Every structure is written in C-alpha cells, then in structure tokens.
Amino acid sequence: MKLSNYFLPILKETPSEAKIKSHQLMLRSGMIRQSASGIYSWLPLGFKVLKNIENVVREEQNNAGAIELLMPTIQSSEIWKESGRYDDYGKEMLRIQDRHERDLLYGPTNEELITQIFRDNIKSYKNLPLMLYHIQWKFRDEIRPRFGVMRCREFLMKDTYSFDIDQAAAELSYKKMFLSYLKTFEKLELKAIPMKAETGPIGGDLSHEFIILAETGESEVYLDKNILDIETKNLDYSIESVNGIIEKYSKFYSATDEKHNKDDFNQIKKNDQMHTRGIEIGHIFYFGDKYSKSMNALINNNEGKNINPQMGSYGIGVSRLPAAIIEAKYNDEFMKWPLSITPFKVAILNLGKNGDEADQKSLEFYNLLCNLKLEPLLDDTSDSPSSKFKNFDLIGIPFQIIIGSKLKKDEYEFKEIGKDKKILSKDEIINFLKEAYKIDQ
C-alpha cells in the first residue's frame, strides 16, 4: 500500500479525552474514532490490526477442535425469558421492539441463543463433545464507558460454547480452552496469567480469567512471580497435555482482589510476592446444566435416557486486545506491534524527491516486497523526513527501510523499532524479513 493512496488520519496532538496510553495512541495513529459514548469506528489501520488478531484467535480455536459459526447481534427476548435472565440482566442490556412490538435485544452474550441452536439440532450423545464458537459484535450499556476500546459499549468478542455428556467430559473441554487461551496469547506476545475468578451473571462454579500485567489495568492482582516462568508454547491438545495444564498453574498463587486471600499470599517468599495491576483479556466458565436445563435442551444418552448436556462458555475480548497489547508493550518513545498482528510487515520511508534516485529505489523495493507477499507500506508523501520518522514510530510497524540519496546503489538503512539502524543490502533485508515472518520463497 502506498501512503498517498491510504486513509491514515494521524493526529499531532494527544486528544484531551484520552487518559491512558492505548486510547491516546489509537486516536493519534488513526486507528479509531469515537462516534458516540463508548462506540467507535475502526479506521483502516486499526481494522487491519483487529482482523489480524481475529485470525490468531480463530486459528487456535480451530486447533483446539472448536467449530466456527456466526450468530446475529439481535436476539429474541423469548429465549432469555426461558433462561430467566431477561429481567435479571439489568440496564446493561439494550432492549428494543420491532414494528410488530415484539421484544428484541442487542445481544450482550450468547448462552441462550447457542443453547437454542443446540436444542433444535442435536438429540444424541453420539454428536458430543461439541464446541461451537463465533466472533461477533456485542453491546453492553456500560454506565461509564472509558479508556477507549478497553471499556466501551459496543465490542467485538470471540465466544465459544461447549456441550458434553457429563461433568468429566465438560471439564476436559474446559481444560482445552484453558490451554487454547494460553497459546493464543503467546502468539500475541502476551504473558497471560490465569486466575480463579467470579462467574458473575454467566453463572457456574468453575471460572478463570486471563490477566496481563499492566499499570493501567482495572484489576488489582496478587501473584507468585514464579508463575511467569511457565511455558506452554510446545504443548499440544493431547489428553496428557490438557489434563496437566491447570495443575501446572495451580502450584503458584495468583488471584484478583475479588479472590485474594491474604494468608495464602503471605506464605509466598517475600522476594517472589508481586502485587500489581492487570487487564482482563479472556474469561472462561463451566456452568453445568444451568442453561440446558432451564431451556429444556435434551440429548439421548447411551442408556436411552434424556439428559441435559453439560455446558461451558469461553470469551476473548477481541476488540479490547489492541489496547491491551499497547498497554503491555508501549513505552514513551515508540510502539512495536507483535509480528503476528502488525498492520503492515515493513515500512518504506522514501526520503527522496519525485523522480530522483531515492524515489526510484523506493518504488523498486516496494514492488519487490509486494511480489514477495511482504505487505509493505510505502511513505511516498512529500512530508519532511522528521515527520515521517515520528509518524512511523507512532504507527508501530516493526521494521523500517529508510531510503535516502546518500547511500550507495545497493545500500539501505534498515531499522527494527527499538534498535539501532543498520546498513544492509537489498538481499540481506529480504532474507531477514522472510525469516522474521517465516515466509518460504
């Protein structure tokens, strides 16, 4: 993409309403714009990051055996009345009527709708276990939206729902999602710490939320530092790996302020105690037959009896993740997106003038990178070099190729954000990028 053909409305000044780093950066770099309180438009740069995160989440859900579908944003009130949550959910639910005066709602979550889909289509234990997921927009009418997309009213969420024959099978599905979340966040270069959590309006008695440490987090967290050293990247979804994952984390103390036990925390060695803040980026629940029973979802088991399947629910705040990643990775000088979700793989900063040697070298390099599927963004504008440097450090594309008129024919300045510049040849840069992005050509 050439910047002259792109829509990237960068702001020179930080908007006064933005109080935390992620909100400031997402506004300044042209990722988002507010359209109403707690409701945002995702502009091209932000939308690319959002879609890339969605793809990472989707890949790991598929690896764990979940099957994707898509449910609507608007739901009938009738299924919520069946579950008993329609009146209990409160003012966070946006309730509307259609022209026939039928009560509808903008879905804040999808337990009822997925249970209806299951109830109408699955009748036998032979179809279990089953995990279904979608990535869809939700609406919760927050009383005080704040912090940009971190706490807004309309948000993009991945939610998975599991259906199993009994509690033992349901807990295995729960553990698969537990591992899936850890692997997903690792691909996003985030260290997510699972912590036992309250179930809230979802219900159930087994629940973990996944927290990344950040000074701006809303949650107060307590943990044993040794939990940060646990590795899960090389684990697969075999029964052995899945069964051991929660036990591995349970060896070390970790809790939000809601679940914090001072006496247990004080059993940790002083040097290993950590009290800080964190951001919730995922939450998983096992709630048994809470919905299948109230909505009369029945399956025939291997003894010929009708039973209510056991269920779980697993959510990731997809549109919250760009802000969470910024909070975890941004410093006062620059932003660097993880390679798995960067909006462009490399930036080319053309410091030449129209038609000169640097301009021609920039265009040739740009065309070569496009052919190699290395997704460059070429700054071919007439902005000053200092303006280009500031803008691209703000945008956070991990690698920059800087092309001016002072270097020899096959010399280019190459910069990885946060590191010193190097002088490299075209082939050296291409080989480096191919290796970084694992492109085989």
LINSUL-V12331 format. One record per backbone hydrogen bond with DSSP energy under -0.5 kcal/mol. NH is the residue of the N-H (numbers start at 1). CO is the residue of the C=O. E is the energy in kcal/mol with one decimal. If there is no record, write none. Layout:
nh:NH co:CO e:E
nh:NH co:CO e:E
This chain:
nh:3 co:378 e:-3.4
nh:5 co:2 e:-1.9
nh:6 co:3 e:-1.3
nh:8 co:6 e:-0.7
nh:10 co:8 e:-1.7
nh:11 co:28 e:-2.3
nh:18 co:15 e:-1.4
nh:19 co:17 e:-0.7
nh:24 co:20 e:-2.3
nh:25 co:21 e:-2.9
nh:26 co:22 e:-2.7
nh:27 co:23 e:-1.8
nh:28 co:24 e:-2.7
nh:29 co:25 e:-2.8
nh:30 co:27 e:-1.2
nh:31 co:26 e:-2.3
nh:32 co:26 e:-1.5
nh:33 co:41 e:-1.8
nh:35 co:39 e:-2.7
nh:36 co:39 e:-1.6
nh:39 co:36 e:-2.5
nh:41 co:33 e:-3.2
nh:43 co:31 e:-2.1
nh:43 co:41 e:-0.8
nh:45 co:30 e:-0.5
nh:47 co:43 e:-3.1
nh:48 co:44 e:-2.1
nh:49 co:45 e:-1.7
nh:50 co:46 e:-2.6
nh:51 co:47 e:-2.7
nh:52 co:48 e:-2.1
nh:53 co:49 e:-2.4
nh:54 co:50 e:-2.3
nh:55 co:51 e:-2.0
nh:56 co:52 e:-1.8
nh:57 co:53 e:-2.6
nh:58 co:54 e:-2.7
nh:59 co:55 e:-2.4
nh:60 co:56 e:-1.7
nh:61 co:57 e:-1.9
nh:62 co:58 e:-2.5
nh:63 co:59 e:-2.0
nh:64 co:60 e:-1.5
nh:65 co:62 e:-1.4
nh:66 co:61 e:-2.3
nh:67 co:131 e:-2.6
nh:69 co:133 e:-2.6
nh:75 co:105 e:-3.0
nh:77 co:103 e:-2.0
nh:80 co:76 e:-0.6
nh:81 co:77 e:-1.9
nh:82 co:78 e:-1.8
nh:83 co:79 e:-1.6
nh:84 co:80 e:-1.0
nh:85 co:80 e:-1.5
nh:86 co:80 e:-1.4
nh:89 co:85 e:-2.0
nh:93 co:90 e:-1.5
nh:94 co:106 e:-0.6
nh:95 co:93 e:-0.8
nh:96 co:104 e:-2.5
nh:98 co:102 e:-1.7
nh:101 co:98 e:-2.1
nh:104 co:96 e:-3.5
nh:105 co:75 e:-2.1
nh:106 co:94 e:-2.2
nh:107 co:73 e:-3.3
nh:107 co:105 e:-0.7
nh:114 co:110 e:-2.5
nh:115 co:111 e:-1.8
nh:116 co:112 e:-2.2
nh:117 co:113 e:-2.2
nh:118 co:114 e:-2.4
nh:119 co:115 e:-3.0
nh:120 co:116 e:-2.1
nh:121 co:117 e:-0.7
nh:121 co:118 e:-1.2
nh:122 co:118 e:-2.9
nh:125 co:300 e:-2.2
nh:127 co:124 e:-1.6
nh:128 co:125 e:-2.0
nh:129 co:163 e:-0.6
nh:130 co:163 e:-2.1
nh:132 co:161 e:-2.5
nh:133 co:67 e:-2.6
nh:134 co:159 e:-1.8
nh:136 co:134 e:-0.5
nh:136 co:157 e:-2.4
nh:138 co:155 e:-3.2
nh:139 co:107 e:-1.4
nh:140 co:153 e:-2.5
nh:141 co:92 e:-3.4
nh:142 co:140 e:-2.4
nh:145 co:142 e:-0.5
nh:146 co:151 e:-2.1
nh:150 co:147 e:-2.0
nh:151 co:146 e:-1.1
nh:151 co:148 e:-0.7
nh:153 co:38 e:-2.4
nh:154 co:38 e:-1.6
nh:155 co:138 e:-1.9
nh:157 co:136 e:-2.5
nh:158 co:316 e:-2.7
nh:159 co:134 e:-2.2
nh:159 co:157 e:-0.6
nh:160 co:314 e:-2.6
nh:161 co:132 e:-3.2
nh:162 co:312 e:-1.9
nh:163 co:130 e:-2.6
nh:164 co:310 e:-2.3
nh:170 co:166 e:-2.2
nh:171 co:167 e:-2.6
nh:172 co:168 e:-1.3
nh:173 co:169 e:-1.9
nh:174 co:170 e:-2.2
nh:175 co:171 e:-2.1
nh:176 co:172 e:-2.0
nh:177 co:173 e:-2.2
nh:178 co:174 e:-2.3
nh:179 co:175 e:-2.4
nh:180 co:176 e:-2.7
nh:181 co:177 e:-2.5
nh:182 co:178 e:-1.6
nh:183 co:179 e:-2.4
nh:184 co:180 e:-2.4
nh:185 co:181 e:-2.5
nh:186 co:182 e:-1.7
nh:187 co:183 e:-1.8
nh:188 co:184 e:-1.0
nh:189 co:186 e:-1.9
nh:190 co:185 e:-2.9
nh:192 co:190 e:-1.0
nh:193 co:211 e:-3.2
nh:194 co:192 e:-0.6
nh:195 co:209 e:-2.7
nh:196 co:254 e:-0.6
nh:197 co:207 e:-1.9
nh:202 co:199 e:-1.2
nh:203 co:200 e:-0.9
nh:205 co:286 e:-1.3
nh:206 co:286 e:-1.3
nh:208 co:284 e:-1.8
nh:209 co:195 e:-2.9
nh:210 co:282 e:-2.9
nh:211 co:193 e:-2.2
nh:211 co:209 e:-0.6
nh:212 co:279 e:-2.3
nh:214 co:277 e:-1.8
nh:217 co:214 e:-1.9
nh:219 co:278 e:-2.1
nh:221 co:219 e:-0.5
nh:221 co:276 e:-2.7
nh:222 co:255 e:-2.8
nh:223 co:274 e:-2.4
nh:224 co:253 e:-2.6
nh:225 co:223 e:-0.6
nh:225 co:272 e:-3.0
nh:227 co:224 e:-2.3
nh:228 co:225 e:-1.9
nh:229 co:226 e:-1.4
nh:230 co:227 e:-1.1
nh:235 co:232 e:-1.6
nh:242 co:238 e:-2.7
nh:243 co:239 e:-2.7
nh:244 co:240 e:-1.2
nh:245 co:241 e:-0.7
nh:245 co:242 e:-0.9
nh:246 co:242 e:-0.5
nh:248 co:244 e:-1.8
nh:249 co:245 e:-1.4
nh:250 co:246 e:-2.2
nh:251 co:247 e:-0.8
nh:252 co:249 e:-1.6
nh:255 co:222 e:-2.5
nh:256 co:196 e:-0.6
nh:257 co:220 e:-1.7
nh:259 co:256 e:-1.0
nh:260 co:256 e:-1.0
nh:262 co:260 e:-0.5
nh:265 co:261 e:-2.4
nh:266 co:262 e:-2.0
nh:267 co:264 e:-1.1
nh:268 co:265 e:-1.6
nh:272 co:269 e:-1.6
nh:273 co:269 e:-0.7
nh:273 co:270 e:-1.1
nh:274 co:223 e:-2.1
nh:276 co:221 e:-2.1
nh:278 co:219 e:-2.5
nh:279 co:212 e:-2.8
nh:281 co:210 e:-2.9
nh:282 co:210 e:-1.0
nh:283 co:315 e:-2.5
nh:284 co:208 e:-2.9
nh:285 co:313 e:-3.2
nh:286 co:206 e:-2.6
nh:287 co:311 e:-1.9
nh:288 co:311 e:-0.8
nh:290 co:287 e:-1.8
nh:293 co:289 e:-2.4
nh:294 co:289 e:-0.5
nh:294 co:290 e:-0.8
nh:295 co:291 e:-2.1
nh:296 co:293 e:-1.1
nh:297 co:292 e:-3.1
nh:298 co:296 e:-0.7
nh:299 co:307 e:-2.5
nh:300 co:123 e:-3.1
nh:301 co:299 e:-0.6
nh:301 co:305 e:-3.1
nh:304 co:301 e:-2.1
nh:307 co:299 e:-2.8
nh:309 co:307 e:-0.5
nh:310 co:164 e:-2.7
nh:311 co:288 e:-2.3
nh:312 co:162 e:-1.3
nh:313 co:285 e:-2.1
nh:314 co:160 e:-2.3
nh:315 co:283 e:-3.3
nh:316 co:158 e:-2.4
nh:317 co:281 e:-1.1
nh:318 co:316 e:-1.5
nh:319 co:156 e:-2.0
nh:320 co:317 e:-0.6
nh:321 co:317 e:-1.2
nh:321 co:318 e:-0.6
nh:322 co:318 e:-0.6
nh:324 co:320 e:-2.2
nh:325 co:321 e:-3.0
nh:326 co:322 e:-2.0
nh:327 co:323 e:-2.5
nh:328 co:324 e:-1.8
nh:329 co:325 e:-1.9
nh:330 co:326 e:-3.1
nh:331 co:334 e:-1.8
nh:335 co:393 e:-1.7
nh:337 co:396 e:-2.6
nh:341 co:338 e:-1.7
nh:342 co:338 e:-1.2
nh:345 co:375 e:-1.7
nh:346 co:375 e:-1.0
nh:347 co:399 e:-2.5
nh:348 co:377 e:-2.6
nh:349 co:347 e:-0.6
nh:349 co:401 e:-3.1
nh:350 co:348 e:-0.8
nh:350 co:379 e:-1.4
nh:351 co:349 e:-0.8
nh:351 co:403 e:-2.8
nh:356 co:353 e:-2.4
nh:360 co:356 e:-2.2
nh:361 co:357 e:-2.8
nh:362 co:358 e:-2.2
nh:363 co:359 e:-2.0
nh:364 co:360 e:-2.4
nh:365 co:361 e:-2.5
nh:366 co:362 e:-2.4
nh:367 co:363 e:-2.4
nh:368 co:364 e:-2.0
nh:369 co:365 e:-2.5
nh:370 co:366 e:-2.2
nh:371 co:367 e:-2.0
nh:372 co:368 e:-1.4
nh:373 co:370 e:-1.6
nh:374 co:369 e:-2.7
nh:377 co:346 e:-2.0
nh:378 co:1 e:-2.5
nh:379 co:348 e:-3.2
nh:379 co:377 e:-0.6
nh:380 co:378 e:-1.3
nh:388 co:384 e:-2.2
nh:389 co:385 e:-2.5
nh:390 co:386 e:-2.1
nh:391 co:387 e:-2.5
nh:392 co:388 e:-2.3
nh:393 co:389 e:-1.8
nh:394 co:390 e:-1.6
nh:395 co:391 e:-2.2
nh:396 co:392 e:-1.6
nh:400 co:415 e:-2.8
nh:401 co:347 e:-3.2
nh:402 co:400 e:-0.5
nh:402 co:413 e:-2.9
nh:403 co:349 e:-2.5
nh:403 co:401 e:-0.6
nh:404 co:402 e:-0.6
nh:411 co:408 e:-1.7
nh:412 co:424 e:-2.0
nh:413 co:402 e:-1.7
nh:414 co:422 e:-3.0
nh:415 co:400 e:-2.8
nh:417 co:398 e:-2.6
nh:417 co:415 e:-0.6
nh:419 co:416 e:-2.6
nh:422 co:414 e:-2.5
nh:424 co:412 e:-2.6
nh:424 co:422 e:-0.7
nh:429 co:425 e:-2.1
nh:430 co:426 e:-2.4
nh:431 co:427 e:-2.7
nh:432 co:428 e:-2.0
nh:433 co:429 e:-2.5
nh:434 co:430 e:-2.6
nh:435 co:431 e:-2.0
nh:436 co:432 e:-2.5
nh:437 co:433 e:-2.5
nh:438 co:434 e:-0.5
nh:438 co:435 e:-0.6
nh:439 co:434 e:-2.7
nh:440 co:438 e:-0.6
nh:441 co:439 e:-0.8
